[in-house]
Amino acid sequence: HWRTLRPPGLERRPVVHGIAAHPRVIVLPHGALAMLPFEVLLDGNGHFLVESHEVSYAQSATLALEDARAKPAPAGRRAFVGLGDPVYDWAAFKAGRPEGAPADARGLRPYLAARRTGGRTSRAGLERLPATSREITAIARLFGAGAKVYLRDRATEENVKAGALANTRLVHIASHGLFETDYQALALTMRPDATEDGFLLQSEIAELTLDADLVVLSACETGRAHEVLAEPVSGLALALRTAGARRMVVSLWSVDDDATSELMTTFYAAVVNGKPFGEALTEAKRHLAGMRQWRHPYFWAPFVLVGNP
């Protein structure tokens, strides 16, 4: 949550003036700093850093240099694949009934509570995220024939493992996400005939074969690092890197469903117009910050770019 991640008095502490002349900042976070989006820091005039700077994050200095020197990615890949709005209540879905109250945040805290008390196989705590269908559909329109989407009953772990995300430049997954010290995963559809449990684990992500310039995990806490182990980025981000993602957009806390949908569609519109990923994400954050209902950093700050901007 925003309030638990923000140190007391943070809003009154200006950032170091040495970066004023450098509009692009790459952060190599350590320990608890990996849970802080530096865009919310203030300059000497009381303005958020995002208003004047483009901020991205690196997993290490070595990887940052490798990314900067990397050769151009191969041509011939699909432009965009989006996967989201999974089915969490199959019976209601098949009967055409409402699938519970729509969730306003993309997190699995209720499910985790059930899991800890022996409810591991129950999916009753997972609520539908209808804004993710609108989000992915709107983004896919930007890419026209170069886009493919896997929504609702097609947003399965089986499809992911069968190569749905392979040979694709931009991969977008919008679902519930969860974070625990020993368990990081994305919650997908589990059909009655499923051969998988519907939870795409960190270890399973690492075994995928990707060739993506960018993977966006439009879910809760997908970028949250392990503070005790002083990891610079989350296990999910590391798994994506292992699988073949050159950059990742991940989140640091539980995200609002509607605000995230607005941010993502704005981000991809900028990408389609030729903006680099770092600049596009910065523009999207500024866009939300300029909207009355979403101007608080809780709404626009959680998503960060990991990798060469």
Buried (B, 14 or more C-beta within 10 A) or exposed (E): EBEEBBEEEEEEEEBEEEBEEEEBBBBBBEBEBBBBBBBBBBBEEEEBBBBEBBBBBBBEEEBBEEBEEEEEEEEEBBBBBBBBBBBBBBEBBEEEEEBBEEBBBBBBBBBBEBBEEEBEEEBEBBBBBBBBBBBBBBBBEBBEEBBBBBBBBBBBBBBBBEEBBBBBBBBBBBBBBBBEEEBBBBBBBBBEEBEBBBBBBBEBBBEBEBBBBBBBBBBBBBBBBBEEEEBBBBBBBBBBBBBBBBBBBBBBBBBBBBBBBBBBBBBBBBBBEEBBBBBBBBBBBBBBBEEEEBEEBBBBBBBBBBBBB
